[in-house]
Amino acid sequence: MSYRYALEIFRDDGTRIAQTAVEPDWTAAAQWVHFTGVRRGALPPVMPTRATLAAASVAPVWHSDRGRPHVSAVRVGFPQPGRSAVERDIPIVYLQGVARAVAASLVADGRLADGEPFRYGVNAYPTEAAEPAAAMGSFDVEEIEQPLPLRQASLAERRRVATGEASDTGADDLPVFLPQAILDETMALARQAGDVETGGVLVGHLCRDPALPEIFVEVTTQIAATHTQAHAAKLTFTADTWAAVRDAVALRRRGEVMVGWWHYHPDFCRVRQCPAERRRSCAVSSAFFSSEDVALHATLFPRPHNTALLISDSTTDGLRASLFGWRQGMVTGRGFDTLPTGRQHADAGGA
Amino acid sequence: MAEAAAMTMGFRVSDVSGQNAVRASGVPRSSTVGELVDGLLAKMGLARIDSEGRPLNYQARLEREGRHLHGSERVGDALQEDDELTLAPNIDAGGKEGVGF
């Protein structure tokens, strides 16, 4: 059974303003659900193609009180012949970006005041399965299903030597280990940058502990981005940046892959010259991932194991490291474990 | 048939992280690199606009020569059969929301 979806937009007092048909892109959710299956050994360790992701089942979970057509979540799954499907429920906050876009159009139409708070709900209605879109363009493209570049390693061993609390880590979050040396290095680069942004790429290994089974990421180094254009509130990674990073990874010859990226937000209160007394309560003094940051992550690091390290500066806390990554198909703040300097692991054979 | 094949080419194409890779075939030799990139973005599902709706500018790097191709170059002139291309965008990160500009 296929479903078409609609968003209801409400004023803060509950008055419904509009119901608009939407076509959600479930790719990120499907990718995340697929990876949960890979982590548990229920699905083959590959990076799924778009065709695989498009074949995922997506069905509404009806609201427990309001019933059909009101949706509280969507259940995304990968059926497996003779075995239980790999399934996860994705909350409707997944459609928050779509809801914002719909609200913006209502503002443009004068049906919602600019800045007026709104709420949204999701409806679903059964429909015939859509025909696949016709191929575009004058040539053919065949996706290459790539194996996940896994190395065998012990998660327990990493956790034994890790320091610090992996706070903000959700139950389904992929374990991520960052060496203290990389945190020190990125913070030093941030200090050098001062009031302009800087950044780079995180490189490392995707490891599998077959005894659990579980997959985790161990970052082994950072490669500072070159050929960037840096400003106080913007950092442009250029095509030359990515070429230089790929060359650097190849030159290291350690079988590493790009597992994510990092960048630095200066103390925006200082940049804005906010009065010192206001800085403690200023919203931008805390670590945040901007819409540009989310878009970059989704564009270049869309796989569920990809993460982004943010070094942010503030009057109250100084330099601080935060990690962002994929959870339920959405980019969100998450925890990480720190490996003490000199305790990085060189173990690991092939997958 | 053979004549049609001679008028087209095939390449391996990936994104910057190497996590998204495709084999493109039947690419007309007479097309431009710009046309090839446009077609690849659609077929590979790569983002075409940034967070503010502005078009993202991608460049195709020819790994054999270690250079970015110009959009106006002809595929049949610049590329060889089975070449490897990497699509890389100019893309912004940043805390623009933090400073209000």
Interface residues (C-beta under 8 A of the other chain):
Chain A: T27 M47 R50 M136 G137 S138 F139 D140 V141 E142 E143 I144 Q146 E197 G199 H231 A232 A233 K234 L235 T236 F237 T238 A239 D240 T241 W242 A243 V245 R246 D247 V257 M258 W261 H263 H265 P266 F268 V271 R272 V284 F288 S290 S291 E292 D293 V294 A295 L296 A298 T299 L300 F301 P302 R303 N306
Chain B: T8 R12 V13 D15 V16 S17 G18 Q19 N20 A21 V22 R23 A24 S25 G26 V27 P28 S31 L36 G39 L40 A42 K43 M44 G45 L46 A47 D50 S51 L56 Y58 Q59 R61 G66 H68 T86 A88 P89 N90 I91 D92 A93 G94 G95 K96 E97 G98 V99 G100 F101
